[in-house]
């Protein structure tokens, strides 16, 4: 209400039908319960137009940043002691941009959400990518800028999908301690992982995990277990009907709705 657009919501214009609280409540209700804006019932098109305006005026982006700054101030730097990253695939239904086929979901069209969170599961950075883009490629595009904006990151956790030389070099350049599971696909295994003919054999899940964390110290293993926070973030995120599958035609609308969802999560920690 401190922005230059406040007159659209303070009854300055006689055509105003709803107040801001009602509009935001309807948008949050839509996120948690519906796929289509029409399901909101009478006046849905009015609520949708307000959502588009809030997106166009960057009110949603500014609100996310303001809440994040409040959260950072409350944590007083503790939120950067352990930072973790992961991606999640969102299958496509109606989208027409940022969609590609991914063999991990039976070669279906999808988009990919990248999230960097702290030890409380609060997102410090989110963005969407085409579904065919590798996890490491999604991260390396934004990692240097993220570390420049948050220079106090101490420890960075990631799974084997992010184990690339480019990511390792970028983290080392910023003096960030990295605890990343090793990608064992193209590495030479120990003798115990070979068959009778000296060739690679198919590893069990337990053996694969052992190889990925074989270079970890006991302290690294304890810290790496905290990476379940980012998994929990996606678990809760995908339980929301609107985010279980992409119904938004434009990725920008899905991104803005995701920001509103994460703003809700931040409010519980402020």
N, C-alpha and C positions, 0 to 999 in steps of 0.2 A: 504493500500500500504506500510505500515511500517512492515508488517509481513514477515516471511521467505518464503512465497509463492508468493511474489510480482513479481517474474520473470515469473510467468504464465500469467501476464497481462500487462507487460511493453515492449512487442515485443522482448523479449530476444530470444524466440523460433520462428523459421520461420513458424511453423504450426499454430500460433495464428491467428484466423480469426476475432474475435471481441474484442473490448476494453471493459474495466470493466463497463463503463457507459452504453454502449449498452446492455450488459448482464443483469445488474440490472434493466434497463428500461423494458426489455422483461419480467423479472420475475414479476415485479410490474404489468405490463399489464396483465400477466397471472392470477394473483391473482384477479384482479378486473373484469375480463371479461370471463374467461374460466374455465371449469372443467377438461379438458384433455390437456396435454402438446402438443399433436399433433395439436391442434387448432391454435398454434402459427405459423404454416406454415413451410416453408423451414428452415431447421437448428434447428428445435425444439429439436432434440435429443442432439445437441451440448449445447443448453441453459440448458437443463435438467441435463446434466453431470456437467456443471459448478455449478448449484444449489446444486447437491449432494456433490461436492467437498467443496463448501462454508460451507455446513452443517457439513461435516466430519472434516474439519479443525477448526470448531467452530468459524468461522469468523462472522456468523450471531449472535451467542450468545454473542460474545465479543462486537459486534456493539450495540446490545441492551443494554448491561451493560454500555458501554461508554456513550450512549445517556441518559440513566437513571441517571448516575452520573452527567452529565451536567445539566439535569433538576433539580436534587436534589440541586445542587450547586446554581442554579438560584433561587429556591424557599427558600433557606436558612432555611430549617427545617419546613416551613409552611405547606408542603405537608403531614406532619405526625400529624397535629392537628386533622383531621378527616379522618379515613380510613374505607372503607366499603368492604364487600365481597358478592359475589353471584355466582351462577352457571347457566349454560345454556346447554340445551340438543341439541346435533347435531345428527340428524338421519343418519344412516349408509347406504351407497350405495355399496362401493367397499372395505371397510376396513376389515382387517383380524386379528387385534389385538385391545385390549382395547375396545371391544364391548360387551355389555350385553343387555338383554331385560329390558325394563322399563315400568311398568304398566301405567305411566302417559302419554305415547304416544302409547296407544293401544298395549302394550307389544311388540313393535318393537325393533329391535337392534339399539343401539345408543351409543355414547360416551358423556362424560360430561366434560365441560370446567369450571374450577374454576379460578376466577380472583379476586385479591385484588387490589383495586384502591384507589386513593386519591380523594380529593374534586374537582379536575379538570377532573376526569375520566381517569387519566393516570395510566396504570397498573404497580404496584410495584411487582407483582408476578402473574404468570399464570402457570397452568399445566392441563393436561388432565387425566381423570379417566374413568374406565368402566361405562357404563350407568346405571347399577343397584346399584351403590354405593350411599349411602345416602349423602345428602349435608353435614351433620355434620361430617360424617366419612371422606369425602374428605378434609375438613378443619382441623380436629384434627391431621391428619397425617403430616401437614406442619406448623401448627400454632406456635408451640414452636420454631422451627428453624427460622421462619419468624420474630418473636418478638425478638429473640436473635440477629438477623442481623440488625433489626431496633428497637433499644431499646427506641426510643423517641416517639413512638406512644402514643397519648393522649386519643383519643376516637375511639371506634370500633363500627361500625353499622352493623347489620345483621337482616335478617328476621327470622320468627319462625322456619324455617327448621334447624337453627343452635343453637337452644335453648336446649343445653344439659349440664349436670353437668360438663363433661370433658372440654368443651369449656369455660364455665363460670369460672371454677377453674384455667384454664391456663391463662386467661386474668387477673384474680385477682392476680395470682402469679407474673405477670409482671407489676402490678400496672396500668393497662389500664382501663380507664372508659368504661364500656360496656353499650350500648343502644341496646338491642336485644328484638324484639317482642316475647312475651310469646307464647309458644306452648300450646294451650288450649285443645288438644285432650284428654290428660289423667289427667287433673286438675279438681278439684271439682268446679262446677259453682255456682254462686250466685243464690238465689231463683228466681230472675226475669228471669233466663234462663232455668227454669224448667217448665214442663207442669202441668196440673191439678193433675196428679197422682204423682207428685214429681220426675219424671224421666227427664233425659236430652232430650231436643227437638232439632230439627234441627235449627241452628242459621242462620239468614240472614247474608249477607256479611257485613252489617253495624255493626251488633251485634258482629260478630266474630272479626272485627277490634277493636271494643271497648274493648273487653276482652283482646286482645293481647297487647294493649297499656294502660291498666287501671292503671298500676303502674308508668307510665311516668309522670314527671313534665311537666309544660308548656314549659320549656326550652328544655327538652328531646324531646318533640313532634316537636319543631322547627328544632332541629338537625336531627331528624329521617327523616324529609322530604327531606334532602339532599341525602338520599339513592337513589333517582331517578337517580343520576349520573351513578351508576353502571348499572341501567336498560337501560339508554341511550347508554352506551357503547355496550351492547349486541344488542340493536336495530340496531345500525349502523353496528356492526360486522356481523349480520345475513343478512344485505342487500347486502353484497358482495356475488356474486354467488358462489364463491368457498367455502364459510363458511356456506352457508345455508344448505348444506348437505355434508356429508363426502364422497369424491371421492378418497382420497389418501389411498393406500393400507396400508402403514405403518403410525402409529401415529406420529413417529418422523418427517416425512415430513410435516404433518399438523401442528405440533408444530412449526417448523422452519418458515413456511409460515405465521403463526399467529404472530411470533416475528417480521417479516418484516412489516406486517400490522401495528402493534403497534409502530414500529419505525417511520413509517410515521406520526402517530398521535403525537408522542413526538416531532418531528421536528417542528410542528406548535406552540409548546409552548417553544421552546428554542430560 
